[in-house]
Amino acid sequence: MGLKKSTEKLNNYFGRLRQEKTPKIKPSHVEKVLGKLRAKESDLLEEIEKSHKESKTERLKSKLRVVREQINRGEWLMQEISDAP
């Protein structure tokens, strides 16, 4: 699952949360998305380490910021659905 698709899934889950459809969000699904985002984070860190071109490094760092933001959103979502009745 690419970054775009992971972000779309999280956006979908946030939409359900806003519509108070929390029971329809399965923690295992969110955890799966988080796992893929964490793997992407690890891959990006490796690529940044190996990168020699400044432009490529900056592009990868930008992607890394996006991935970390999505991880934070996913972790917040997990907390919200864990606290839901």
C-alpha positions as MATLAB code, in Angstrom:
seq = 'MGLKKSTEKLNNYFGRLRQEKTPKIKPSHVEKVLGKLRAKESDLLEEIEKSHKESKTERLKSKLRVVREQINRGEWLMQEISDAP';
ca = [
       0.000    0.000    0.000;
       1.474    3.314   -1.046;
       1.556    6.468    0.998;
      -1.367    7.945   -0.905;
      -3.547    4.924   -0.278;
      -2.609    4.804    3.427;
      -3.500    8.479    3.765;
      -6.831    7.880    2.027;
      -7.644    5.042    4.422;
      -6.850    7.222    7.445;
      -8.976   10.024    6.005;
     -11.819    7.538    5.578;
     -11.469    6.448    9.215;
     -11.446   10.077   10.376;
     -14.628   10.654    8.359;
     -16.280    7.763   10.156;
     -15.118    9.161   13.469;
     -16.703   12.549   12.670;
     -19.939   10.794   11.737;
     -19.830    8.925   15.051;
     -19.471    5.579   13.298;
     -16.614    4.542   15.567;
     -17.774    0.903   15.890;
     -17.243    0.497   12.144;
     -13.530    1.250   12.543;
     -11.642   -1.918   13.390;
      -8.471   -1.374   15.420;
      -6.770   -4.149   13.468;
      -7.294   -2.220   10.229;
      -5.824    0.956   11.677;
      -2.911   -1.046   13.101;
      -2.289   -2.541    9.653;
      -2.130    0.937    8.096;
       0.190    2.085   10.896;
       2.454   -0.904   10.263;
       2.740   -0.005    6.605;
       3.428    3.632    7.424;
       6.151    2.638    9.882;
       7.721    0.398    7.244;
       7.631    3.312    4.782;
       9.283    5.519    7.422;
      12.070    2.980    7.834;
      12.562    2.720    4.059;
      12.739    6.487    3.706;
      15.306    6.762    6.489;
      17.476    4.184    4.712;
      17.109    5.999    1.398;
      18.026    9.326    2.990;
      21.129    7.757    4.489;
      22.219    6.404    1.095;
      21.305    9.511   -0.886;
      24.135   11.627   -2.255;
      22.152   14.303   -4.102;
      20.889   17.224   -2.027;
      17.694   17.553   -4.088;
      16.822   13.897   -3.608;
      17.561   14.094    0.121;
      15.239   17.097    0.495;
      12.463   15.332   -1.415;
      12.828   12.237    0.761;
      12.823   14.338    3.942;
       9.601   15.957    2.775;
       8.032   12.529    2.280;
       9.313   11.483    5.694;
       7.562   14.459    7.321;
       4.299   13.442    5.637;
       4.681    9.828    6.760;
       5.381   10.866   10.342;
       2.353   13.158   10.332;
       0.199   10.261    9.130;
       1.639    7.987   11.819;
       0.737   10.578   14.451;
      -2.795   10.816   13.050;
      -3.135    7.027   13.068;
      -1.896    6.749   16.639;
      -4.340    9.453   17.724;
      -7.138    7.594   15.938;
      -6.204    4.344   17.691;
      -6.419    6.162   21.033;
      -9.838    7.572   20.134;
     -11.336    4.254   19.061;
      -9.835    2.503   22.085;
     -11.575    4.984   24.387;
     -14.905    4.770   22.522;
     -17.747    2.859   24.177;
];
